[in-house]
């Protein structure tokens, strides 16, 4: 894109406004990444899709995160919607927030007969919003978290 200003002679092109726009967008993106809290605490909600107890379905849950120095402990509960039915589940997760990066940890999901241990990873998108994935024996899920 070429911008003509009175200071330029005929045929010259000023590309500086487009470069400034690029720098502005990059600065905004870096600012959002820095603004993500290292250890969010409080109520939160999750929604996702996964396979548990041998069936695929949607999970909707809520919890309360207790945090200290980047570490968090989050008990929670929710419902698992599958094949036209619902099942309740409970979970507890322990995680560490790597500053300006991923939150990694482990959890136990209680649904059906057996508790299922799993690993968890979440990538912050905005403050209080993250993409999250869980994987363990006979359990896998991916979704979004809001709040903690």
C-alpha positions as a Markdown table, in Angstrom:
| # | Residue | x | y | z |
|---|---|---|---|---|
| 1 | Unk | 0.0 | 0.0 | 0.0 |
| 2 | Unk | 1.4 | 3.4 | -1.0 |
| 3 | Unk | 0.6 | 6.6 | 0.8 |
| 4 | Unk | 1.5 | 10.0 | -0.8 |
| 5 | Unk | 2.3 | 12.9 | 1.4 |
| 6 | Unk | 3.1 | 16.5 | 0.3 |
| 7 | Unk | 6.8 | 16.0 | 1.3 |
| 8 | Unk | 7.3 | 13.3 | -1.3 |
| 9 | Unk | 7.9 | 14.0 | -5.0 |
| 10 | Unk | 5.9 | 12.4 | -7.8 |
| 11 | Unk | 6.5 | 8.6 | -8.0 |
| 12 | Unk | 7.8 | 8.2 | -4.4 |
| 13 | Unk | 5.9 | 6.0 | -2.0 |
| 14 | Unk | 5.6 | 6.2 | 1.8 |
| 15 | Unk | 5.2 | 2.7 | 3.3 |
| 16 | Unk | 5.7 | 3.8 | 6.9 |
| 17 | Unk | 2.0 | 3.8 | 7.9 |
| 18 | Unk | 1.7 | 0.1 | 7.1 |
| 19 | Unk | 4.8 | -0.7 | 9.0 |
| 20 | Unk | 3.5 | 1.3 | 12.0 |
| 21 | Unk | 0.3 | -0.7 | 11.8 |
| 22 | Unk | 2.2 | -4.0 | 11.9 |
| 23 | Unk | 4.3 | -2.8 | 14.9 |
| 24 | Unk | 1.0 | -1.7 | 16.6 |
| 25 | Unk | -0.6 | -5.1 | 16.1 |
| 26 | Unk | 2.5 | -6.9 | 17.4 |
| 27 | Unk | 2.7 | -4.7 | 20.5 |
| 28 | Unk | -0.9 | -5.3 | 21.3 |
| 29 | Unk | -0.4 | -9.1 | 21.0 |
| 30 | Unk | 2.6 | -9.0 | 23.3 |
| 31 | Unk | 0.7 | -6.9 | 25.8 |
| 32 | Unk | -2.1 | -9.4 | 25.9 |
| 33 | Unk | 0.3 | -12.3 | 26.5 |
| 34 | Unk | 2.0 | -10.4 | 29.3 |
| 35 | Unk | -1.4 | -9.5 | 30.9 |
| 36 | Unk | -2.3 | -13.2 | 31.4 |
| 37 | Unk | -2.2 | -13.8 | 35.2 |
| 38 | Unk | 0.4 | -16.3 | 36.5 |
| 39 | Unk | -1.9 | -17.8 | 39.1 |
| 40 | Unk | -5.6 | -17.1 | 38.6 |
| 41 | Unk | -7.8 | -17.9 | 41.6 |
| 42 | Unk | -11.5 | -18.1 | 42.0 |
| 43 | Unk | -14.5 | -19.6 | 40.3 |
| 44 | Unk | -14.3 | -20.8 | 36.8 |
| 45 | Unk | -16.2 | -22.8 | 34.2 |
| 46 | Unk | -15.2 | -25.3 | 31.5 |
| 47 | Unk | -16.8 | -26.7 | 28.4 |
| 48 | Unk | -15.4 | -29.4 | 26.1 |
| 49 | Unk | -15.7 | -32.6 | 24.2 |
| 50 | Unk | -14.1 | -35.9 | 25.0 |
| 51 | Unk | -14.2 | -39.6 | 25.5 |
| 52 | Unk | -14.9 | -41.0 | 29.0 |
| 53 | Unk | -16.3 | -44.3 | 30.1 |
| 54 | Unk | -16.1 | -45.6 | 26.6 |
| 55 | Unk | -18.3 | -43.0 | 24.9 |
| 56 | Unk | -17.8 | -39.6 | 23.3 |
| 57 | Unk | -19.7 | -36.6 | 24.6 |
| 58 | Unk | -19.7 | -33.0 | 25.9 |
| 59 | Unk | -18.5 | -32.0 | 29.3 |
| 60 | Unk | -19.8 | -28.9 | 31.1 |
| 61 | Unk | -18.4 | -28.1 | 34.6 |
| 62 | Unk | -17.4 | -25.6 | 37.2 |
| 63 | Unk | -14.8 | -25.4 | 39.9 |
| 64 | Unk | -12.9 | -23.2 | 42.3 |
| 65 | Unk | -9.2 | -22.7 | 41.9 |
| 66 | Unk | -6.9 | -22.1 | 45.0 |
| 67 | Unk | -3.6 | -20.6 | 43.9 |
| 68 | Unk | -0.2 | -19.7 | 45.4 |
| 69 | Unk | 3.0 | -18.7 | 43.6 |
| 70 | Unk | 1.9 | -20.2 | 40.2 |
| 71 | Unk | 0.6 | -23.4 | 41.7 |
| 72 | Unk | -3.1 | -24.2 | 41.9 |
| 73 | Unk | -5.4 | -26.8 | 43.3 |
| 74 | Unk | -8.8 | -26.9 | 41.6 |
| 75 | Unk | -11.7 | -29.1 | 42.7 |
| 76 | Unk | -14.7 | -29.2 | 40.4 |
| 77 | Unk | -17.8 | -31.0 | 39.2 |
| 78 | Unk | -20.0 | -31.2 | 36.2 |
| 79 | Unk | -22.1 | -33.2 | 33.8 |
| 80 | Unk | -21.2 | -35.3 | 30.9 |
| 81 | Unk | -23.7 | -35.3 | 28.1 |
| 82 | Unk | -23.7 | -38.4 | 25.9 |
| 83 | Unk | -26.1 | -40.5 | 23.8 |
| 84 | Unk | -29.1 | -38.5 | 25.0 |
| 85 | Unk | -28.2 | -39.1 | 28.7 |
| 86 | Unk | -26.2 | -37.4 | 31.3 |
| 87 | Unk | -23.7 | -38.5 | 34.0 |
| 88 | Unk | -22.3 | -36.5 | 36.8 |
| 89 | Unk | -18.5 | -36.3 | 37.4 |
| 90 | Unk | -16.1 | -34.8 | 40.0 |
| 91 | Unk | -12.5 | -33.9 | 39.5 |
| 92 | Unk | -9.5 | -32.4 | 41.2 |
| 93 | Unk | -6.5 | -30.9 | 39.5 |
| 94 | Unk | -3.1 | -29.7 | 40.6 |
| 95 | Unk | -1.3 | -27.5 | 38.1 |
| 96 | Unk | 1.6 | -25.0 | 37.7 |
| 97 | Unk | 1.3 | -21.9 | 35.5 |
| 98 | Unk | 4.5 | -21.3 | 33.6 |
| 99 | Unk | 4.8 | -17.5 | 33.5 |
| 100 | Unk | 3.5 | -16.1 | 30.1 |
| 101 | Unk | 3.1 | -19.7 | 28.9 |
| 102 | Unk | 1.3 | -23.0 | 29.5 |
| 103 | Unk | -0.4 | -24.3 | 32.6 |
| 104 | Unk | 0.5 | -28.0 | 33.1 |
| 105 | Unk | -0.6 | -30.5 | 35.7 |
| 106 | Unk | -2.3 | -33.7 | 36.7 |
| 107 | Unk | -5.8 | -34.5 | 37.9 |
| 108 | Unk | -8.2 | -37.3 | 38.8 |
| 109 | Unk | -11.7 | -37.6 | 37.3 |
| 110 | Unk | -14.3 | -39.5 | 39.2 |
| 111 | Unk | -17.1 | -40.8 | 37.0 |
| 112 | Unk | -18.5 | -44.3 | 36.7 |
| 113 | Unk | -16.8 | -47.1 | 38.6 |
| 114 | Unk | -13.1 | -46.1 | 38.6 |
| 115 | Unk | -11.3 | -42.8 | 39.2 |
| 116 | Unk | -9.2 | -41.9 | 36.1 |
| 117 | Unk | -5.9 | -40.1 | 36.5 |
| 118 | Unk | -5.0 | -37.7 | 33.7 |
| 119 | Unk | -2.4 | -35.1 | 32.6 |
| 120 | Unk | -3.7 | -31.6 | 31.8 |
| 121 | Unk | -2.3 | -28.7 | 29.8 |
| 122 | Unk | -3.9 | -25.3 | 29.1 |
| 123 | Unk | -2.8 | -22.5 | 26.8 |
| 124 | Unk | -4.0 | -19.0 | 27.7 |
| 125 | Unk | -5.6 | -17.0 | 24.9 |
| 126 | Unk | -6.7 | -14.0 | 26.9 |
| 127 | Unk | -6.8 | -13.2 | 30.6 |
| 128 | Unk | -9.2 | -15.7 | 32.1 |
| 129 | Unk | -9.7 | -17.7 | 28.8 |
| 130 | Unk | -7.7 | -20.8 | 27.9 |
| 131 | Unk | -7.8 | -23.7 | 25.6 |
| 132 | Unk | -7.4 | -26.9 | 27.6 |
| 133 | Unk | -6.6 | -30.6 | 27.0 |
| 134 | Unk | -6.8 | -33.6 | 29.3 |
| 135 | Unk | -5.4 | -37.1 | 28.5 |
| 136 | Unk | -5.2 | -40.3 | 30.5 |
| 137 | Unk | -6.1 | -44.0 | 30.5 |
| 138 | Unk | -9.5 | -44.3 | 28.9 |
| 139 | Unk | -10.1 | -40.5 | 29.1 |
| 140 | Unk | -9.3 | -37.7 | 26.6 |
| 141 | Unk | -10.9 | -34.3 | 26.3 |
| 142 | Unk | -10.4 | -30.8 | 24.8 |
| 143 | Unk | -12.2 | -27.6 | 25.4 |
| 144 | Unk | -12.1 | -24.0 | 26.8 |
| 145 | Unk | -11.9 | -22.7 | 30.4 |
| 146 | Unk | -13.3 | -19.3 | 31.5 |
| 147 | Unk | -12.3 | -17.7 | 34.8 |
| 148 | Unk | -9.5 | -19.5 | 36.6 |
